[in-house]
Amino acid sequence: MGQNGHDVAVVSGASSGFGTRTAELLAVRGFTVVALARRANRLEELARRCPGIVPLIADVRDAKGLREAFTQLPDEFQDVSVIVNNAGLSKGFRTIQDGSPSDWQEMVDTNVTGLLNLTDLLLPGLVARRSGHVVNIGSIAARYPYMGGNVYAATKAFVHQLSLNMRVDLQGTGVQVSCIAPGMAKTEFAEVRFNGDVERADALYEGVVPLSADDVAECVVWCLSRPPHVNVNMIEIMPADQPFGLGFAQTGRGQAAPAGESAVGGVDAG
């Protein structure tokens, strides 16, 4: 796919982090990229600096608004061959007994409902053209529990299991499905988790070399570059400094966390 400039890829959550870099790399490789997110200024800047990217301002949580936004695209951007379900977030870092139901709902609405809304809108087109690829961005939190991960981890476990079941459902349609499960990565993700507390977010990365947005975006591109007889089901990628339990062994970075919150590091998933 790509290279010829005729393949259209839709990347959600494209205004920052994994989404921005994925959109850029796909455009460089010849895709026309529909960069989908809520922040218009970010998308417009992305489109200015990277030819081949078309900004689309919409919220994946709003199924009706999402559908209306896509109807505004010119016809040449309607024949989508790639969906990158990257939009996602984590809010709060508290134990389940001290958690915030409003934070839980925001994570479910974005990480679960948002992914389903975009998939529901675009997947029938891939099936009709009998080719295409869906790449869902999960998280290692779906497999390895850590204190404070609870609802976020559960939403990403949904993404992983949905990806596998989509793979079964789509057998014989020509549509491939992959899931990328990143570990700790340095993007804006931690700032969102900690409600804009930059100092606290930066403290997560002290003493470790986290993944970059490039590392994850390159995994997406690699999945899409496989020949048609190869389906990459799952890629799990972590920093060398991060153990499976999502703590940070031997770094000496321990800090007292606010009451009810975990003191271990978090995981970025776009």
C-alpha positions as CSV (number, residue, x, y, z in Angstrom):
1,M,0.0,0.0,0.0
2,G,1.1,3.6,-0.4
3,Q,3.9,4.8,-2.7
4,N,1.5,5.5,-5.6
5,G,-0.4,8.3,-3.9
6,H,-3.8,6.7,-4.4
7,D,-4.2,4.9,-1.1
8,V,-6.1,6.9,1.5
9,A,-5.3,6.3,5.2
10,V,-7.4,7.8,8.1
11,V,-5.5,8.4,11.3
12,S,-7.4,9.3,14.4
13,G,-5.9,11.2,17.3
14,A,-3.6,12.9,14.7
15,S,-3.0,16.2,16.5
16,S,-0.2,14.9,18.7
17,G,2.1,12.0,19.6
18,F,1.7,8.7,17.8
19,G,-1.0,10.0,15.6
20,T,0.9,13.0,14.3
21,R,4.0,10.9,13.5
22,T,2.0,8.1,11.9
23,A,0.3,10.6,9.6
24,E,3.7,12.1,8.7
25,L,5.3,8.8,7.9
26,L,2.4,7.5,5.9
27,A,2.3,10.7,3.8
28,V,6.0,10.4,3.1
29,R,5.4,6.8,1.9
30,G,2.8,7.9,-0.6
31,F,-0.5,7.7,1.2
32,T,-3.0,10.5,1.2
33,V,-3.7,10.9,4.9
34,V,-6.9,12.1,6.5
35,A,-5.7,13.4,9.8
36,L,-8.6,13.3,12.3
37,A,-8.7,15.0,15.6
38,R,-10.5,17.7,17.6
39,R,-7.7,20.4,17.6
40,A,-8.0,22.3,14.4
41,N,-4.9,24.4,14.8
42,R,-2.7,21.4,15.3
43,L,-4.1,19.6,12.3
44,E,-3.8,22.7,10.1
45,E,-0.1,23.1,11.1
46,L,0.4,19.4,10.3
47,A,-1.1,19.7,6.9
48,R,1.0,22.9,6.1
49,R,4.3,21.2,6.9
50,C,3.5,17.8,5.3
51,P,2.0,17.6,1.8
52,G,-0.4,14.7,1.4
53,I,-2.2,15.3,4.7
54,V,-5.8,16.5,4.8
55,P,-7.1,17.8,8.2
56,L,-10.5,16.6,9.4
57,I,-11.8,18.2,12.6
58,A,-14.1,15.8,14.4
59,D,-14.6,14.0,17.7
60,V,-14.5,10.2,17.5
61,R,-16.9,10.0,20.5
62,D,-19.6,11.7,18.5
63,A,-20.8,9.2,15.9
64,K,-23.2,11.6,14.2
65,G,-20.7,14.5,14.0
66,L,-18.0,12.1,12.7
67,R,-20.2,10.9,9.9
68,E,-21.1,14.4,9.0
69,A,-17.5,15.4,8.9
70,F,-16.6,12.7,6.5
71,T,-19.4,13.7,4.1
72,Q,-17.5,17.0,3.7
73,L,-14.4,15.3,2.3
74,P,-14.0,15.5,-1.5
75,D,-14.7,12.2,-3.4
76,E,-11.1,11.4,-3.9
77,F,-10.7,11.0,-0.1
78,Q,-13.7,8.7,0.4
79,D,-12.2,5.4,-0.8
80,V,-10.3,4.6,2.4
81,S,-7.9,1.7,2.4
82,V,-6.3,2.1,5.9
83,I,-7.8,2.9,9.3
84,V,-5.4,3.7,12.2
85,N,-7.5,3.8,15.4
86,N,-5.0,5.8,17.5
87,A,-7.3,8.2,19.4
88,G,-7.1,7.4,23.1
89,L,-6.4,8.7,26.5
90,S,-5.9,7.9,30.2
91,K,-7.3,10.1,32.9
92,G,-6.2,9.9,36.5
93,F,-3.9,7.4,38.1
94,R,-5.9,6.3,41.2
95,T,-6.7,2.9,42.5
96,I,-10.1,1.6,41.6
97,Q,-11.5,2.2,45.1
98,D,-10.5,5.9,44.9
99,G,-11.2,6.4,41.2
100,S,-13.3,9.0,39.5
101,P,-16.4,7.8,37.6
102,S,-16.1,10.8,35.3
103,D,-12.6,9.8,34.4
104,W,-13.7,6.2,33.8
105,Q,-16.5,7.4,31.5
106,E,-14.1,9.6,29.5
107,M,-11.7,6.7,28.9
108,V,-14.5,4.4,27.8
109,D,-16.1,7.0,25.5
110,T,-12.8,7.7,23.8
111,N,-10.9,4.4,23.9
112,V,-13.8,2.1,23.3
113,T,-16.8,3.9,21.8
114,G,-14.6,6.3,19.7
115,L,-12.8,3.3,18.2
116,L,-16.1,1.6,17.4
117,N,-17.6,4.7,15.9
118,L,-14.8,5.2,13.4
119,T,-14.6,1.5,12.6
120,D,-18.3,1.3,12.1
121,L,-18.2,4.3,9.7
122,L,-15.2,3.2,7.6
123,L,-14.9,-0.6,7.7
124,P,-17.8,-1.4,5.4
125,G,-15.9,0.5,2.6
126,L,-12.8,-1.7,3.1
127,V,-14.9,-4.8,3.0
128,A,-16.7,-3.6,-0.2
129,R,-13.3,-2.9,-1.9
130,R,-12.1,-6.3,-0.7
131,S,-8.8,-4.9,0.5
132,G,-7.5,-2.7,3.3
133,H,-5.9,-2.7,6.7
134,V,-7.1,-1.7,10.2
135,V,-4.4,-0.9,12.8
136,N,-5.6,-0.4,16.4
137,I,-3.3,1.1,18.9
138,G,-3.5,-0.8,22.2
139,S,-1.2,-0.8,25.2
140,I,0.9,-3.2,27.2
141,A,-1.4,-2.2,30.0
142,A,-3.9,-4.6,28.5
143,R,-1.6,-7.5,29.4
144,Y,0.4,-6.4,32.4
145,P,-1.5,-5.0,35.4
146,Y,-0.1,-2.1,37.4
147,M,-1.5,-0.1,40.3
148,G,-3.7,2.7,39.0
149,G,-4.1,1.2,35.5
150,N,-7.5,-0.4,36.2
151,V,-10.1,1.2,33.8
152,Y,-7.5,2.4,31.3
153,A,-6.0,-1.1,31.1
154,A,-9.5,-2.6,30.7
155,T,-10.3,-0.3,27.7
156,K,-7.0,-1.4,26.1
157,A,-7.8,-5.0,26.8
158,F,-11.0,-4.4,24.9
159,V,-8.9,-3.0,21.9
160,H,-6.7,-6.1,21.9
161,Q,-9.6,-8.6,22.0
162,L,-11.6,-6.7,19.5
163,S,-8.6,-6.7,17.1
164,L,-8.4,-10.5,17.3
165,N,-12.1,-11.0,16.8
166,M,-12.1,-8.5,13.9
167,R,-9.4,-10.6,12.4
168,V,-11.6,-13.7,12.6
169,D,-14.8,-11.9,11.4
170,L,-12.9,-10.4,8.4
171,Q,-11.3,-13.6,7.2
172,G,-11.8,-13.9,3.4
173,T,-12.7,-10.2,2.9
174,G,-9.1,-9.1,2.0
175,V,-9.1,-6.8,5.1
176,Q,-6.2,-7.2,7.5
177,V,-6.2,-6.3,11.2
178,S,-3.2,-5.5,13.4
179,C,-2.8,-4.2,17.0
180,I,0.2,-2.3,18.3
181,A,0.8,-2.4,22.0
182,P,3.3,0.3,23.1
183,G,4.8,0.6,26.5
184,M,6.1,3.8,28.1
185,A,6.5,6.5,25.5
186,K,7.2,10.2,25.8
187,T,4.3,12.2,24.3
188,E,1.6,14.4,25.7
189,F,-0.2,11.4,27.0
190,A,1.2,11.6,30.6
191,E,0.2,15.3,30.7
192,V,-3.4,14.4,29.9
193,R,-3.3,11.6,32.5
194,F,-2.1,14.1,35.2
195,N,-4.5,16.9,34.1
196,G,-1.7,19.1,32.7
197,D,0.8,18.7,35.5
198,V,3.9,18.8,33.3
199,E,6.3,18.5,36.2
200,R,4.7,15.3,37.4
201,A,4.4,13.9,33.9
202,D,8.1,14.6,33.2
203,A,9.1,12.9,36.4
204,L,7.9,9.6,34.9
205,Y,10.8,9.6,32.5
206,E,13.6,10.4,34.8
207,G,16.3,7.7,34.5
208,V,14.8,5.9,31.6
209,V,14.8,6.2,27.8
210,P,11.2,5.9,26.8
211,L,9.8,5.0,23.4
212,S,9.3,7.9,20.9
213,A,6.4,8.6,18.7
214,D,8.6,7.5,15.8
215,D,9.1,4.1,17.4
216,V,5.4,3.4,17.4
217,A,4.6,5.0,14.1
218,E,7.3,2.9,12.4
219,C,5.5,-0.2,13.7
220,V,2.3,0.9,12.1
221,V,4.1,1.5,8.8
222,W,5.8,-1.9,9.0
223,C,2.5,-3.7,9.5
224,L,1.1,-1.9,6.4
225,S,4.1,-2.8,4.3
226,R,3.8,-6.6,4.7
227,P,2.8,-8.6,1.6
228,P,-0.9,-9.6,1.3
229,H,-0.4,-13.1,2.5
230,V,1.1,-11.8,5.8
231,N,-1.1,-10.5,8.7
232,V,0.7,-9.0,11.7
233,N,-1.7,-9.8,14.5
234,M,0.1,-8.0,17.4
235,I,3.3,-6.0,18.0
236,E,4.3,-5.5,21.7
237,I,7.0,-2.8,22.1
238,M,8.6,-1.5,25.3
239,P,11.6,0.6,26.3
240,A,14.6,-1.6,27.3
241,D,14.4,0.1,30.7
242,Q,10.8,-0.9,31.4
243,P,10.0,-4.2,33.1
244,F,6.8,-6.1,32.4
245,G,5.1,-4.9,35.6
246,L,5.2,-1.3,34.4
247,G,7.2,-0.2,37.4
248,F,10.8,1.1,37.0
249,A,13.3,-1.3,38.5
250,Q,16.6,0.1,39.9
251,T,16.0,3.7,38.8
252,G,15.7,5.3,42.2
253,R,12.9,7.5,41.0
254,G,10.4,6.7,43.7
255,Q,8.2,9.7,44.7
256,A,5.4,9.8,47.1
257,A,2.1,9.8,45.2
258,P,-1.0,11.7,46.2
259,A,-3.5,9.7,48.3
260,G,-5.1,6.9,46.4
261,E,-2.7,7.2,43.4
262,S,0.0,4.9,42.2
263,A,3.7,5.9,42.4
264,V,4.8,3.7,39.5
265,G,5.2,4.9,36.0
266,G,2.5,5.0,33.5
267,V,2.1,3.8,29.9
268,D,1.5,5.9,26.8
269,A,-0.8,4.7,24.1
270,G,-1.5,7.8,22.0
